[in-house]
């Protein structure tokens, strides 16, 4: 018996209340499907989703179901940049997932279709699917088109830094701000939003070829209707997220992540999703897979093309075809078929011809955007996990966006206890070539783990320091980040990690090929490993924690209950 029908016999008021909400008596007997979206007027990634909700409803009705719309809207990391609002970004993922759990457990449904586009709503939806384990499908909300001359939103950080350094005037800066966002959808680069849409498809939870389709071309409406039809099939076959998001599916997703040079924030989100399923994704697994899967996608911020070109070049299925020999093709997906069967059907359906027609209009070849497996951008994936006395649990770096001269360096530490202090030092030209900037107390327990996007752009946009200054933090980075930025340092400073003990002019060793992150000297003088251990021990004994901003409300709760960055930054009462 369907869950919705079973509960009607338990809670006698259900029928009455639903009739009062406009349901017909006939509809009460149908399979009941929640349509859960992040629709709201908060930003371009959510404001357009209502149209797709109605397309999903149409598909559900056509297949004999009854839909009910629910929403928990999301915040925008772009709007939260540069102020304390960013401290609430990562924890918003937990709050969205928690509220959806409340909604799904309070009201009996037989299945659900989820729609979202952006950084925290997509992983939150995947977490909610995993936690509640009802038959579910995810519909990606797509990306916005690039502006004139391929202007994309992540470039605004660069132009802001140039404006503050008086390299461009106010009129030019205003022009870029006004022209960067062309309409609805997620941001136009391989940031966290685009990456997580792709991860949803790679996990098998979205229909094939649906991730980061440009919202403006109209195809998402059709996908939404198809999802509404398909969810009834999943309900009847009892195909649940736990049957789809297996360990093999997560390995597939990490392989795709390597090939696309995906956002480092995925190393927070994928482990958090897996945790809801009782699975663990250790940092070492990401490193192992990224070592064997080549980086293929020439898409911003690591590459040249805006995100829409990824879909024009065949999207996630095209990437999967290139790395096919590594993938688990026998995994189940929301189509009710295996990944291998889906890829075969796409070849026969005209999907690629449709995608390539847009590339033809642009005068671009497919291999300009998605390289072949035999001719990759680089032979390894984009992410490395570094360890050492500075990060005993690990740290994350996206080395695809780093100048080769910065892969192995030793520099002098310039530590700051907040992003604001570091950003001002960079803008005011107080950072010298060869310095290594530290921003600490910005992890989940420190301040909520905000992004450091403006700071990385301030470095990357300054020719004097762009190719010689690294940034290390226990916070995280935007998916738009470029340059030598090492984040997620664990244990974080607020938990007593050694990043809290770094002092001015300590010598810091960064060795990405060998996955090393160490403090190796003091006051510019190298020390032996044993000497360094004793120095850190003495510093710990004398350590006095700095006065941090007073937390209140949900941020205070999150700081107490969040696990470390390398475990996913999710809430845990253990």
Residue pairs with C-beta under 8 A, 6 or more apart in sequence:
2 31
2 32
2 110
2 235
3 108
3 109
3 110
3 134
4 31
4 32
4 108
4 109
4 110
5 29
6 108
7 14
7 108
8 14
8 15
8 28
8 108
14 108
15 28
18 27
18 28
19 25
19 28
23 66
27 66
28 66
30 64
30 65
30 66
31 64
31 65
31 66
31 110
31 111
31 232
31 235
31 236
32 65
32 66
32 68
32 108
32 109
32 110
33 60
33 65
33 66
33 67
33 68
33 109
33 110
33 111
33 112
33 113
33 228
33 231
33 232
33 235
34 67
34 68
34 70
34 103
34 104
34 107
34 109
34 111
34 112
34 113
35 53
35 56
35 57
35 60
35 67
35 68
35 69
35 70
35 112
35 113
35 115
36 70
36 71
36 72
36 100
36 103
36 104
36 112
36 113
36 114
36 115
36 125
36 128
37 46
37 49
37 50
37 52
37 53
37 69
37 70
37 71
37 114
37 115
37 116
38 45
38 46
38 49
38 71
38 72
38 73
38 74
38 96
38 115
38 116
38 117
38 118
38 121
38 125
39 46
39 47
39 49
39 50
39 53
39 71
39 73
39 115
40 46
40 47
40 71
40 73
40 74
41 47
42 73
42 74
42 75
42 76
42 79
43 74
43 75
43 76
43 78
43 79
43 118
44 144
44 181
44 183
44 184
44 185
44 186
45 74
45 76
45 116
45 117
45 118
45 121
45 141
45 184
45 185
45 186
45 187
45 193
46 73
46 74
46 116
46 117
46 118
46 121
46 141
47 184
48 141
48 184
48 185
48 215
49 115
49 116
49 117
49 141
51 221
52 115
52 139
52 141
52 220
52 221
52 224
53 69
53 115
53 224
55 221
55 222
55 224
55 225
55 228
56 67
56 113
56 115
56 139
56 224
56 225
56 227
56 228
57 67
57 69
57 228
58 225
58 228
59 224
59 225
59 226
59 227
59 228
59 229
59 230
59 231
60 66
60 67
60 113
60 228
60 229
60 231
60 232
61 67
61 228
62 225
62 228
62 229
63 228
63 229
63 231
63 232
63 233
64 232
65 110
65 228
65 231
65 232
65 235
67 228
68 107
68 109
70 100
70 103
72 95
72 96
72 99
72 100
72 103
72 124
74 92
74 96
74 116
74 118
74 119
74 120
74 121
74 124
75 85
75 88
75 89
75 92
75 120
76 118
77 86
77 89
77 118
77 119
77 120
77 192
77 451
77 478
78 153
78 187
79 85
80 86
80 88
80 89
80 450
81 157
81 451
81 453
81 454
81 478
82 454
84 549
86 448
86 450
86 451
87 447
87 448
87 450
87 555
88 448
88 554
88 555
89 119
89 120
89 448
89 449
89 450
89 451
90 120
90 268
90 444
90 448
90 449
90 450
90 476
90 569
91 444
91 448
91 554
91 555
91 558
91 562
91 571
92 120
92 124
93 120
93 123
93 124
93 127
93 269
93 272
94 124
94 558
94 570
94 571
95 554
96 120
96 121
96 124
96 125
96 128
97 124
97 125
97 127
97 128
97 131
100 124
100 125
100 128
100 132
101 128
101 131
101 132
104 112
104 128
104 132
104 134
105 132
109 134
110 134
110 135
110 235
111 134
111 135
111 136
111 231
111 232
111 234
111 235
112 129
112 132
112 134
112 135
112 136
112 137
112 231
113 136
113 137
113 138
113 139
113 227
113 228
113 231
114 125
114 128
114 129
114 136
114 137
114 138
114 139
115 138
115 139
115 141
115 224
116 122
116 124
116 125
116 138
116 140
116 141
117 140
117 141
117 142
117 143
117 185
117 186
117 193
117 197
118 141
118 186
118 192
118 193
119 191
119 192
119 193
119 196
119 265
119 479
122 138
122 140
122 193
122 196
122 197
122 199
122 200
122 269
123 196
123 269
123 272
123 273
125 138
125 200
126 138
126 196
126 199
126 200
126 203
126 205
126 245
126 269
126 273
127 272
127 273
127 276
127 570
129 136
129 138
129 205
129 241
129 245
130 241
130 242
130 245
130 273
130 276
130 277
131 276
133 240
133 241
133 242
134 240
134 241
135 231
135 234
135 235
135 237
135 238
135 239
135 240
136 205
136 231
136 234
136 240
136 241
136 334
137 205
137 206
137 207
137 227
137 230
137 231
137 234
137 334
138 200
138 205
138 206
138 334
139 206
139 207
139 210
139 220
139 223
139 224
139 227
140 197
140 200
140 201
140 206
140 210
140 211
140 212
140 213
140 220
141 184
141 185
141 186
141 197
141 215
141 220
142 184
142 185
142 186
142 197
142 212
142 213
142 214
142 215
142 220
143 185
143 186
143 187
143 188
143 193
143 194
143 197
143 212
143 213
143 214
143 215
143 307
143 308
143 311
144 181
144 182
144 183
144 184
144 185
144 186
144 187
144 188
144 214
144 215
144 216
145 182
145 183
145 185
145 188
145 214
145 216
145 306
145 308
146 152
146 182
146 188
146 306
146 308
147 179
147 180
147 181
147 182
148 179
150 305
150 306
151 176
151 179
151 180
152 180
152 187
152 188
152 189
152 300
152 306
152 307
153 180
153 181
153 187
153 188
153 189
153 480
154 187
154 189
154 191
154 300
154 301
154 478
154 480
155 176
155 180
156 176
156 177
156 180
157 453
157 454
157 456
157 457
157 461
157 480
158 457
158 460
158 461
159 168
159 172
159 173
159 176
159 177
160 173
160 454
160 457
161 427
161 454
161 457
161 458
161 461
161 462
162 168
162 173
162 461
163 169
163 170
163 172
163 173
164 427
165 427
165 462
182 216
183 215
183 216
184 215
184 216
185 214
185 215
185 216
186 193
186 194
186 197
186 212
186 307
187 193
187 194
187 307
187 480
188 300
188 306
188 307
188 308
189 299
189 300
189 301
189 306
189 307
189 479
189 480
190 260
190 261
190 262
190 263
190 297
190 299
190 300
190 301
190 302
190 303
190 307
190 310
190 479
191 263
191 301
191 478
191 479
191 480
192 263
192 265
192 266
192 269
192 478
192 479
193 479
194 211
194 212
194 263
194 307
194 310
194 479
195 257
195 260
195 262
195 263
195 265
195 266
195 479
196 263
196 265
196 266
196 269
197 206
197 211
197 212
198 211
198 212
198 256
198 257
198 260
198 262
198 316
199 253
199 256
199 257
199 262
199 266
199 269
199 270
200 206
200 211
201 207
201 208
201 209
201 210
201 211
201 316
202 249
202 252
202 253
202 255
202 256
202 257
202 316
202 320
203 244
203 245
203 249
203 250
203 252
203 253
203 273
204 244
204 245
204 249
204 252
204 331
204 332
204 333
204 334
204 339
205 241
205 244
205 245
205 333
205 334
206 334
207 223
207 226
207 227
207 230
207 334
207 335
208 316
208 317
208 333
208 335
208 342
208 343
208 345
208 346
208 351
209 315
209 316
209 317
209 346
209 351
209 355
210 220
210 223
211 311
211 315
211 316
212 307
212 308
212 310
212 311
212 315
213 219
213 220
213 223
213 311
213 315
214 308
214 311
217 358
230 334
230 335
230 336
233 336
234 240
234 334
234 336
237 336
239 332
239 334
239 336
241 277
242 277
243 332
244 331
244 332
244 333
244 334
245 273
245 274
245 277
246 331
246 332
247 279
248 328
248 330
248 331
249 328
249 331
250 270
250 274
250 279
250 281
251 285
251 289
251 328
252 327
252 328
252 331
252 339
253 270
254 270
254 281
254 285
254 286
254 289
254 290
255 289
255 293
255 323
255 326
255 327
256 262
256 316
256 319
256 320
256 323
257 266
257 270
257 286
257 290
257 381
257 382
257 383
258 289
258 290
258 293
258 294
258 295
258 380
258 381
258 382
258 383
259 293
259 294
259 295
259 296
259 297
259 319
259 322
259 323
259 381
260 295
260 296
260 297
260 299
260 310
260 319
260 382
261 295
261 297
261 299
261 302
261 303
261 377
261 381
261 382
261 398
261 400
261 401
262 382
262 383
262 479
263 398
263 478
263 479
264 383
264 396
264 397
264 398
264 476
264 477
264 479
264 481
264 487
264 488
265 476
265 477
265 479
267 283
267 286
267 383
267 396
267 488
267 566
268 449
268 476
268 488
268 565
268 568
268 569
269 568
270 281
270 568
271 280
271 281
271 567
271 568
271 570
272 568
272 569
272 570
274 280
274 281
275 567
275 568
275 570
283 385
283 393
283 394
283 396
283 566
284 385
286 383
286 385
287 383
287 384
287 385
287 515
289 381
290 380
290 381
290 382
290 383
290 384
291 380
291 381
292 326
292 380
293 323
293 326
293 380
293 381
294 323
294 371
294 373
294 376
294 377
294 378
294 379
294 380
294 381
295 302
295 376
295 377
295 378
295 380
295 381
295 382
295 400
296 319
296 322
296 323
296 370
296 371
296 372
296 373
296 376
296 377
297 303
297 310
297 319
297 369
297 370
297 371
297 377
298 304
298 305
298 368
298 369
298 370
298 371
298 377
299 305
299 306
299 307
299 309
299 310
299 369
300 306
300 307
300 480
301 401
301 479
301 480
301 481
301 482
302 382
302 398
302 400
302 401
302 482
303 377
305 364
305 368
305 369
309 359
309 362
309 364
309 369
310 369
310 370
311 355
311 358
312 355
312 356
312 358
312 359
312 362
312 364
312 369
313 355
313 356
313 359
313 366
313 368
313 369
313 370
314 321
314 351
314 352
314 355
314 356
314 366
314 370
315 355
317 342
317 343
317 346
317 351
317 352
318 352
318 355
318 366
318 370
319 370
320 327
320 339
320 343
321 343
322 370
322 371
322 372
322 373
323 373
324 343
327 339
328 339
329 338
329 339
329 340
329 343
330 338
330 339
330 340
331 338
331 339
332 338
333 339
333 342
335 341
335 342
337 345
346 352
356 366
359 365
359 366
359 369
367 375
371 377
377 400
378 400
381 400
382 398
382 399
382 400
382 401
383 396
383 397
383 398
383 399
384 396
384 397
384 399
384 512
384 515
385 394
385 395
385 396
385 515
386 394
386 395
386 396
386 397
386 486
386 510
386 511
386 512
386 515
386 516
386 517
387 393
387 394
387 395
387 515
387 516
387 517
388 509
388 516
388 517
388 518
388 519
389 498
389 518
389 519
389 532
389 533
389 536
390 472
390 489
390 498
390 499
390 502
390 508
390 517
390 518
390 519
391 489
391 490
391 497
391 498
391 499
391 517
392 490
392 491
392 497
392 498
393 490
393 491
393 497
393 564
393 566
394 488
394 490
394 566
395 472
395 486
395 487
395 488
395 489
395 490
395 517
395 566
396 486
396 487
396 488
396 565
396 566
397 484
397 485
397 486
397 487
397 512
398 477
398 481
398 485
399 407
399 512
401 481
401 482
401 483
401 485
402 483
402 484
402 512
403 467
403 483
403 484
405 467
405 468
406 467
406 468
406 470
406 483
406 484
406 510
407 510
407 511
407 512
407 513
408 510
408 511
408 512
408 513
408 514
409 434
409 470
409 484
409 509
409 510
410 507
410 508
410 509
410 510
410 520
411 434
411 435
411 436
411 468
411 469
411 470
411 507
411 508
411 510
412 434
412 435
412 436
412 504
412 505
412 506
412 507
412 508
412 524
413 435
413 436
413 438
413 502
413 503
413 504
413 505
413 506
413 507
413 508
413 519
414 422
414 425
414 431
414 435
414 436
414 437
414 438
414 504
415 438
415 440
415 502
415 503
415 504
416 422
416 425
416 437
416 438
416 439
416 440
417 440
417 441
417 546
417 548
418 439
418 441
418 442
418 447
419 439
419 442
419 450
419 452
419 454
419 455
419 473
419 475
422 437
422 438
422 439
422 455
422 471
423 454
423 455
423 458
425 431
425 437
426 437
426 455
426 458
426 459
426 462
426 465
427 458
429 464
431 437
431 459
431 465
431 469
432 465
433 464
433 465
433 468
433 469
434 468
434 469
435 465
435 469
436 469
436 470
436 471
436 472
436 508
436 510
437 455
437 459
437 469
437 470
437 471
437 472
438 471
438 472
438 473
438 499
438 502
439 452
439 455
439 471
439 472
439 473
439 474
439 475
440 446
440 473
440 474
440 489
440 492
440 493
440 499
440 500
440 502
441 447
441 474
441 492
441 493
441 494
441 500
441 546
441 548
442 449
442 450
442 452
442 473
442 474
442 475
442 492
443 449
443 474
443 475
443 489
443 490
443 492
443 493
443 494
443 495
443 564
443 565
444 492
444 558
444 559
444 562
444 563
444 564
444 565
444 569
445 492
445 494
445 495
445 559
445 560
445 562
446 474
446 475
446 492
446 493
446 494
446 548
446 559
447 475
447 548
447 549
447 559
448 555
448 558
448 559
449 474
449 475
449 476
449 562
449 565
449 569
450 475
450 476
451 475
451 476
451 477
451 478
451 481
452 471
452 473
452 475
452 476
452 477
452 478
452 481
452 485
452 487
453 477
453 478
453 480
453 481
455 471
456 471
456 477
456 478
456 481
456 482
456 483
456 485
459 465
459 466
459 469
459 471
459 483
460 466
460 482
460 483
466 483
469 484
470 483
470 484
470 485
470 486
470 508
470 510
471 483
471 484
471 485
471 486
472 486
472 487
472 489
472 499
472 508
472 517
473 485
473 486
473 487
473 489
474 487
474 488
474 489
474 490
474 492
474 493
474 494
474 497
474 499
474 565
475 487
476 487
476 488
476 565
477 485
477 487
484 510
486 510
486 517
487 565
488 565
488 566
489 497
489 499
489 517
489 565
490 497
490 564
490 565
490 566
490 567
491 497
491 498
491 564
492 499
492 564
492 565
493 499
493 500
494 500
494 545
494 548
494 559
495 564
496 540
496 543
498 519
498 536
500 543
500 545
501 536
501 539
501 540
501 543
502 508
502 519
503 522
503 539
505 522
505 523
505 524
506 519
506 521
506 522
506 523
507 519
507 520
507 521
507 522
507 524
507 525
507 526
508 517
508 518
508 519
508 520
509 516
509 517
509 518
509 519
509 520
510 516
510 517
511 517
518 532
519 532
519 536
520 526
520 527
520 532
521 527
521 532
522 532
522 535
527 535
551 559
558 571
561 571
561 572
561 573
562 569
562 570
562 571
562 572
563 569
563 570
563 571
563 572
